[in-house]
């Protein structure tokens, strides 16, 4: 008997097959006709698999009629065409094996919505919720798409250090890594003596793999990193994270136009894969989180990214007649409200702003002939603002 996922069992191609499903009970409903409807989920899809358990099963009265949300089970049976609405198949169980019970009085994930704040109290169970499960599946799709894209583009995946002694961003806001006793660190000349630390010098969690990736690019041509990054910025906003995963491609002999074209192809590939492979999860986000979630991605896929110089962007903002919270002036960085105006009102499309003033960008970016701007670019999309930053070195 073949073991398959709930996602596979929901497809019409599974009809007629003898299968084995394993997962967790979401709901149970008993029928007066002498059978029970079980809703089973194993995390492979947002939707559940309806299982019909007949009263003739030997453990029907003792176990099946007492199944509650959270119980773990194995179901063996036949996939048949469903007579109900909204699903192509149902499983007629020949055997239901109970592995673990869940007390209906204390199991917290009942059939109702919970706030994300409340779910923090049940960290060991919250991946079973629809929202966190959908996030995990979409994130998995994105990660797979990222690797597929760069591999097909001829980039090599390289691993860069997570613990480092260098501050790639130069901001100084890094998480320190130390084995010294914080209550009584060794000192020399009034300062902490890091020569007695594990690495014999100050060490930190990485803020970027850029430096290492650049050295690899100068040997291998085109490389990318994709891994955890840490920022100790004490900024409690939705745009700042202390830990996140960052993609950093580095390519020898690329100019800024190459960068901009690569960025557009990259976003369209990832968004296209998500819309193709995560349709059910994206509909869930559209219904519960953001009604424009799907339309926004489709519009990006169907749009040509407009290339707008920083100077042109400032000119559009100054002539907009809008009063912004942050003042507009050539030489100042664009803020989220400026980015949203440009993408959502002025151009109504994704844009790539390029050639920024050298005074607001890092030293390593290539200086333009005007001696005032550098070959830097930011990709801005409606509903988000900046989503990619890059430059020609």
N, C-alpha and C positions, 0 to 999 in steps of 0.2 A: 504494500500500500504506500502510495507516494505522499511524502510530507510536503505541503505547499503553504504559502502565505495566505492570509486573508485577502490581500490585494489580488492575488492570482485566482483565488476561489470566487471572487466577485465577477470575473470575466466570463462571458458566454462560452469561451473556448473550453472552460473547465467542465461544462455539462456532460454528464455521463461517466465521469471519472470517479474512481474510489480513492478517497484522499484522507489525509490526516492533518488536522489543524490543532495548533496549540496556542493558547493565549489566555486572556482574562475576561471574565464575564462583565459586561456592561449593565445588562438588564435581563430579567427573567419574567415572562408572563405566562401564566397557566391558563389553558383552555378547558372549557367544560367538555370538550370532545375527547378528553383523555390524552392530552399531550401538552408540552410546554414549548414556548418560543424562547430561545436563548439568543442574545446579541453578544457576539464574540469579537474581540479586537486583539490584535497582536502587535500593533504599532506600525505595520507596513502600509497602512492607509488610514485616512480620516474616517471613512465609513466602516461600519461593522459588518460581520457576516451573520445572517440569520440562520440559526440552527433549529431544526425541529426534532425534539426529543420525545419519542413515543412512550406511553405509560407501560408498554411491554418490556422496556429495558429493565434489567434486574435490579439496578440501583435507583430506579425512578423515585420511589417513595422515600427511600432512606437518604438520598443525596441530591438528586437532580431537583426535586421540588423545594429544596432548601438552599439552592445556589443564590448568592447575592453578589452585588457589585464588588469586584476585586478578587473573587475566587479564581484560582488558576486551574485550567482544565486541559485535557487532551480530548479531541473529538475525532472519531473515525466514522466515515460514512460516505454516502454518494452525493455528488453535486447534481442537482436537478434544476430544470427551468422553474423560475419563480412565478407564482400566480399573483403575487402582490405588486403594488406600484413602487417605482423608484429603484428596483434592483432586478438584475437579470437572472440571478441564481439564488438558490437556498440549499442548505445541506441537510439531508435526512440522516440523522445519527444512527449508527448501528452500535456505537459504544461511546459512553462519556465517562472519562476517568477524572476524578477529583484529586488534584495534587495539594492544594492549599486553600483553606477557608479564609473568609474575611467577615468579621463581626459587623453585621448590619447596623448595630447601635453605635459603633465607634469608628467604622471606616469612613473617612471624611469626604471622599469623592463620590457624592451621590449625584443624581441626575438633575443638576442645576448649575448655574454659572457661579464661579468664584472669582473674586478680584485677584489680580496679580499679587497684591500685598498679602492677602490671605494665604495664597499658595506658598509664600515664602515660609510659612509655618510648617508646611508638609513637603520639604525639599526632596524627601525620598520617594514621594508619590507624584509630584507635580508633572513629571514627564508623561504620565498617563492621561493628562488632560488633553482635550482637543487642541487648545492653543499651543501648548508647549510641544506636543507631538507634531503639529503642523510646522512650527518653527524649525524643529530638528530635521524634518524631511526636506524642507525648502533649503535649509543651510547645507544639507548633504548634497542636494542637486547643484547648488552654487559651487561648492568645492570641487565636485567632479567636473563641472563645466569649465572652471578656471584651469584645472590641470589639462583637460582635453584641448582647450583653446591654445595654450602656450606650447604644448607638445606638438600640435599640428602646425603651429607657426615656426617651429624649429628651435624653440627655446629649451635649454637644459634646466632642470630643477636642481637648485643647490641649497644646502642647509647652512645657515649662518648661526653663530653663537647666540645663545639666549643669555648667558652670563658673560659680561664684557667689561673691559676697563675703559672703553672709549665712549664718549658722549657724541654720538653721530649728529644729533640735532643742534648741539651747542646751547641748549636752553638751560641745562643744569638741573632740570626737574626729573630726576631719575630715582628709582627705588634701589636702595643700597642692599647688597648681599654681603653678609658678614657672619662669621662663626664666633666673634668675640663676645664676651659677656657684656650686654648693654648696661648692666647695673654697675659693673666695675671693669671697664676696658683698660688695657695697659696704656700707659702714656709715656711720652718722651718729649722733653722740652715743653711740657704743658699741653701737647697735642696728642690725639689718639695715635698710638704706634701701630700702624697697619702692617708693619713688617712682621708682626706676630700673628697676623690674620691668615686665613687659609691660603689666599693667593699672594700674600706678602705685599699687597697693595690694595687700595680701594677698588671694589668691584660693584657692578650694578646689573640690573635687568635691562636688556637691550631696548632701545627706543626705535631702532631701525637696523636692518641688515644691509643697508646701502653700501657702506664702505667695503665690506667683504664681497658683495655682489659685483661691485665695480672691478675689483681685482680679477674675479673670475671672468667677467665679460671681456677683459683685455687679454684673456687667454683662450676662452671658449667661444667668443663671438656674441652669443645671445643667451642670457640666463635669466632666471627669475627666482625669487624667494617667496615663500608663502608660509608664514608662521606667526606665533604669538609675539606681541609687542606690548610694551608697558610704558605708561606715562604717569608721572607723579604730579599731574596738574591738579591743584585743588580748585577745580571748577565743576560745580554740581549742576550741569546742564545736560540736555539730551544730545548735545553735539560733542561731548567729551566723555571718553571712557578711560579707566585706568588700565584695562587690559582688553586687547582686541587682536584680531588676526589681520595682517596687512600683506598685500601683494606688491612686490617691488621688482619689476622687470628692469634689466640693464642690458643695453645692446651697444656694441662697438659700431662705429660708423653710421649711427642714426643721427639725423638732424631733427629739428623740432617738427617739421612736417611729417616725418616718419612717426614720431611720437603721437601726434594728433590722430593720424589715421589708425594707428594701432589701438589707441584708446577707444575710438568709435567702434571698431570691429569687435573689441573685447566686450564692451557693454552690450552691444546688440547680440552677441553670441550667448552671453550669460542670461540676459533677460529672455531671449527666445527659448532657451532650454528650460527655464523656470515655467514659462507659460505653456510649454509643450508637455513637460513631465510632471508638473505639480498643479494641474488644473483644479482638482478638488480642494487642495489646501489653499490655493489662491482665491477660490470662490468663498471659502470660509473667512479669509482675511477681508475680502470685500464686504461680506455681510456683517462681520463683527468688529472690524478694526478701522478700515478705510474704504469707503465705497468707491474710491477712484483707483484702488490698488492695481487692478488689471488694466483699466483704460490708460493709466499713466505709462505703464510698461509698453503697451501696444503703440502708443503715440511716439515713444522714443524709438521703437523699432522701425516705425514708418517714416521717421524724420531724417533729413540730412542735417548733420551737426553744423551749425553756422560758426564760422571763424570770425571773431571780433577782437580787435586789438584792445589792450587796456585803455589806451587813449580814447578810442572810439566809445568804449563802454562808459568812461567818465563823462564824455560829452553827452551821451544819451541820458545819463542820470541827471546831469545838470539841467538839461532841457526838458526834463519830465514834468516839471511843475509840482512834483511831490515833495512833501516835507518829511525827511527821514530822521530817525532818532540819531544816527551817526552822520556827521557832516561829510559832504562830498568834496574832494579836492584831489587834484593830480598829485600823486605821491603817497596817498593814503591807501591802505589795503581795503578791498571790498568786504563789506559785512554781509551777513545772511540776508538782511532786508534788501540790500542792493542786488544780490544774486537772484533772489526770488522775483524782484521787479523785472529784471532783465529777461529771465526765462519764462515767467508766467504772464507778464503784461506787455512788455515791449516786443519780444520776438516770438513768444508763445511756442518755444521749441528749445531743445538742448543747444547750448552754445559752448564754444571753446574760446576763452579769453586768453590772449597771448601777449608777449612782450611787455612784461611788468617792469616798473621802475626798479633799478638795481638796489635802491636803498631799502626796499622792503623784502628782498629775497636773499637767500644765502650766497656766500662768496663764490661758491663753486660753479655757479651758472654762467654760461657763455655770454659775454658782453656783446651787445650789438654795436654797429658802427657809429650810432649816435652817442655812444658813451654815457647814455642815460638809462637805457633799458636792457633787460637780459632776455635770453631765449627761454622763457618760462611759460607754462600754460596751465590753466585750470579748466576742467570740464564741469560745467554747471548744468543741472537738469531741473525741470519743473518739479515742485513739491519737495525738493531736497536742498538744492543749492549745489555747493561743491561736492563732487563725488570722486574725482581723480585730480591729483596734482602731479606735475612732472616738469622736466626741463632738459635742454641740451647742455651737456657739461662743457 
